[in-house]
């Protein structure tokens, strides 16, 4: 599906699009059993983060992807509407983050094979496993982009993929 996508950035302290992002996250949680955070945790983290959004203003749910990022380049949340996967939405979001940070890091559930394949495809390395990381007892991998090779080189490499 090819769409006209608009890019927005929500600054820390703002809750613009937070409800749309929450609805997308919850739909993914129901369908894929990932992104299990409570609403209070999610909205607090969203408001404290810089959030990169990709929007399809013509859609019923305009937020088709978002990345909520801390000041140190840690991705708190990355979500892409399943109907738009394969359109490089996730790649574009991570690229935005990588343009602004020397390193980009995140956690992913050890059971979330789609996320792990995605991050590894972009050049992230698994640095360690953390047992019982999530509130529900789920295990996580800590992933990092921009370790030994310059992040600019890795960003250029994965944008060519």
Backbone torsions as a table, in degrees:
resi	resn	phi	psi	omega
1	UNK	NA	123.0	177.4
2	UNK	-100.7	131.7	-175.6
3	UNK	-135.1	159.9	169.8
4	UNK	-87.5	116.7	-174.7
5	UNK	-111.0	131.9	176.6
6	UNK	-102.5	141.9	-179.9
7	UNK	-106.2	136.0	175.8
8	UNK	-135.7	154.1	172.6
9	UNK	-125.4	128.1	176.7
10	UNK	-104.3	123.1	-178.1
11	UNK	-77.3	154.9	175.5
12	UNK	-54.4	142.0	-179.3
13	UNK	98.2	-14.2	-178.8
14	UNK	-101.6	149.6	174.6
15	UNK	-115.4	21.1	177.4
16	UNK	-59.1	129.0	179.8
17	UNK	70.7	6.9	-177.7
18	UNK	-61.5	-39.3	-179.3
19	UNK	-69.2	-38.5	176.7
20	UNK	-64.8	-42.4	178.6
21	UNK	-64.5	-40.5	178.1
22	UNK	-61.5	-43.8	179.9
23	UNK	-62.2	-41.6	177.3
24	UNK	-63.1	-47.8	179.2
25	UNK	-57.9	-43.6	-178.5
26	UNK	-67.4	-37.1	176.8
27	UNK	-63.8	-41.7	177.6
28	UNK	-65.4	-41.3	178.8
29	UNK	-59.0	-46.7	-179.6
30	UNK	-63.3	-41.8	-175.1
31	UNK	-80.9	-32.6	-171.1
32	UNK	-120.7	-4.8	178.6
33	UNK	60.8	39.2	174.3
34	UNK	-131.7	177.9	-178.9
35	UNK	53.4	61.0	-171.2
36	UNK	-94.0	14.5	-175.9
37	UNK	-64.1	148.3	174.5
38	UNK	-70.7	155.1	-176.5
39	UNK	-61.4	-41.9	-178.6
40	UNK	-62.7	-40.6	177.5
41	UNK	-64.7	-47.4	-178.6
42	UNK	-59.3	-51.6	-175.8
43	UNK	-66.1	-36.8	177.4
44	UNK	-64.4	-47.2	179.7
45	UNK	-63.8	-40.7	178.5
46	UNK	-58.3	-47.4	-177.1
47	UNK	-68.0	-25.4	179.6
48	UNK	-88.6	-5.4	-173.6
49	UNK	-107.6	162.9	163.8
50	UNK	-87.0	127.9	-175.5
51	UNK	-116.6	122.1	174.4
52	UNK	-92.8	126.4	-178.3
53	UNK	-121.2	144.0	167.9
54	UNK	-118.0	128.8	-171.8
55	UNK	-123.4	143.2	168.3
56	UNK	-116.2	92.3	-173.5
57	UNK	-61.6	-19.2	178.8
58	UNK	-83.4	-7.0	-177.3
59	UNK	-88.3	159.0	175.9
60	UNK	-59.9	-42.5	175.5
61	UNK	-110.1	104.1	-171.6
62	UNK	-67.0	-28.9	-178.1
63	UNK	-79.1	113.8	179.3
64	UNK	-104.6	-9.2	176.0
65	UNK	-172.7	148.8	176.3
66	UNK	-154.6	152.9	173.3
67	UNK	-132.3	118.3	175.3
68	UNK	-97.3	124.3	-168.4
69	UNK	-129.9	135.5	173.6
70	UNK	-77.0	169.3	-179.7
71	UNK	-62.5	-23.3	-178.2
72	UNK	-90.7	5.9	178.5
73	UNK	89.3	10.1	177.2
74	UNK	-83.3	123.1	179.1
75	UNK	-83.7	111.9	178.0
76	UNK	-75.1	-43.4	-179.1
77	UNK	-141.1	137.3	170.8
78	UNK	-136.8	121.5	-178.7
79	UNK	-140.8	139.5	176.7
80	UNK	-131.4	130.3	177.3
81	UNK	-56.1	127.2	-179.0
82	UNK	-55.6	-28.5	178.9
83	UNK	-69.8	-14.9	-177.6
84	UNK	-114.1	5.7	178.7
85	UNK	-68.0	147.0	-175.8
86	UNK	91.3	-1.5	178.7
87	UNK	-103.1	14.0	-179.8
88	UNK	65.5	23.6	178.9
89	UNK	-63.9	-51.0	179.4
90	UNK	-60.8	-42.7	179.0
91	UNK	-60.8	-43.3	179.3
92	UNK	-63.4	-39.5	179.4
93	UNK	-65.8	-45.5	179.1
94	UNK	-65.4	-37.2	177.9
95	UNK	-61.5	-40.3	176.9
96	UNK	-59.8	-44.3	179.6
97	UNK	-64.7	-45.0	-177.7
98	UNK	-64.7	-29.4	177.2
99	UNK	-64.7	-24.8	-173.7
100	UNK	-103.9	-7.5	-173.4
101	UNK	-137.1	143.3	176.4
102	UNK	-64.1	-40.4	176.5
103	UNK	-130.3	151.5	176.6
104	UNK	-125.3	130.3	-179.3
105	UNK	-131.3	162.9	176.9
106	UNK	-168.0	172.0	169.7
107	UNK	-114.8	149.8	173.7
108	UNK	-140.6	142.0	177.1
109	UNK	-59.2	139.5	177.7
110	UNK	-62.9	-24.0	-179.9
111	UNK	-88.9	-6.0	-177.0
112	UNK	-90.1	79.1	-175.3
113	UNK	-61.9	-36.0	178.9
114	UNK	-62.1	-46.0	179.7
115	UNK	-64.8	-43.2	-179.1
116	UNK	-62.8	-42.9	176.6
117	UNK	-62.1	-42.8	179.9
118	UNK	-59.7	-52.7	-177.6
119	UNK	-64.2	-41.2	179.3
120	UNK	-65.3	-36.9	176.8
121	UNK	-60.5	-35.3	-179.7
122	UNK	-80.6	-6.9	177.5
123	UNK	104.7	6.5	175.4
124	UNK	-68.4	146.7	174.9
125	UNK	-111.6	140.3	172.7
126	UNK	-77.3	122.0	-178.4
127	UNK	-95.1	-36.0	178.5
128	UNK	-167.1	161.7	175.2
129	UNK	-102.9	139.9	178.4
130	UNK	-124.5	111.1	179.0
131	UNK	-72.7	145.6	177.9
132	UNK	54.4	35.8	-177.6
133	UNK	-68.3	-42.0	-174.5
134	UNK	-87.0	157.0	-178.2
135	UNK	-55.0	-31.9	-179.6
136	UNK	-87.8	8.6	178.9
137	UNK	90.8	0.0	-179.9
138	UNK	-67.8	148.7	179.2
139	UNK	-90.2	155.8	-178.0
140	UNK	-135.2	156.4	165.6
141	UNK	-105.1	142.9	172.3
142	UNK	-97.5	123.9	-175.5
143	UNK	-117.1	150.7	-177.7
144	UNK	-142.7	137.2	173.5
145	UNK	-116.2	132.8	175.4
146	UNK	100.2	35.0	-176.7
147	UNK	-86.3	-78.5	-173.5
148	UNK	-90.4	-28.9	-179.9
149	UNK	-104.5	149.1	179.8
150	UNK	-58.7	141.8	-179.3
151	UNK	-64.8	-31.4	178.1
152	UNK	-62.7	-42.1	177.7
153	UNK	-63.9	-42.3	178.7
154	UNK	-67.3	-39.8	179.0
155	UNK	-61.7	-45.6	178.2
156	UNK	-61.9	-39.7	-179.7
157	UNK	-64.0	-48.0	-175.6
158	UNK	-77.0	-19.8	175.3
159	UNK	-73.1	-22.4	176.1
160	UNK	-79.3	-17.7	-176.9
161	UNK	-71.9	NA	NA
